[in-house]
């Protein structure tokens, strides 16, 4: 019966991240620096709110868009965080994580033949959904532009079929962010065009050298903002996302959301209410720790002679391994088998990630130190081996 399935579903591949994780699981004594979630626990007061909700039997369906009380709290939370002005009743949807918000948004705005401009390298979660919609991902090479999708790059990629531009900043896998001026330039380019912006801001609470800026501030009528609590409050398993859009767009996304999942978990919503009401600064402790780790990891990679752009957000760093003359997968497999360190091959993040590896610093400094010590020895041995070959010995 498999041959009767939707060809677009059959053609979807398991993400490169998951494929490599499955390989890593077959090895022992591995320092894995591959994880894409915070290494902190959900704050105690948030867990307590969830337990209270269970004890009080808050276990029924909620409104499709989420509890109004939660949407009102999210409205205030994002007003303080990003100066957002979205109506709680008609412009905010509580979703089952940011991923489901992305799915609902794409399925609402995309038609067969539409094109979606995205920066490469990029998180692999967008492309399969775009393909399932019959639309075409247009991945733009940003490797010569500091991993930033600039207004000029967007302009060069625009066609009459362009329906959406994805701005996934802070970026997974590069950790790069866009400045307010860069976002203003993009907004000026797209303003008045029949083009949506999907701004995935799930890492917005984890920026290190400047506050997070949203293009929605400058291009509200055309922008769909995705956010949530997975990264800011270490709530990846709770599956709570936020979608913000003008009401004329949000009302249609809500229909797709409704028929997909009905509503986000009632218990998770009560936990989220506590997080956005009394956990406004919960991310600060994580951010301080990530900043220390980022500085340490960056300095270590530079001292190894690796070419790397210093991230300004998220908890990833994306060094180049092009000098070793190996594919990112071969480099990562050799590092895993020879030194017991797992990094994600850059090819997992589109063809423009080839020649790089993703290292997550969502780990303790002790783990990072051990992993980087092993990586440094591996790099030295590889260079010695290359030198021997070059000398004809």
Secondary structure, DSSP 8 states (H G I E B T S, - for coil): -GGGS-HHHHT----HHHHHHHHHTT-SS-EE----S-SS---HHHHHHHHHHHHTT--S---TT--HHHHHHHHHHHHHHH-----TTTSEEEESHHHHHHHHHHHHH--TT-EEEEEES--TTTHHHHHHTT-EEEEEE-TTTTT---HHHHHHH--TTEEEEEE--S-TTT-----HHHHHHHHHHHTTSS-EEEEE-TTTT-BSSS----GGGT-GGGEEEEEESTTTTT-GGG--EEEE--HHHHHHHHHHHHHHHSS--HHHHHHHHHHHHH-TTTHHHHHHHHHHHHHHHHHHHHHTT------SBTTEE--B-GGGTS-HHHHHHHHHHHH-EE-EEGGGG-GGGTTBEEEE--S-HHHHHHHHHHHHHHHHHHHHHHHHHHTT-
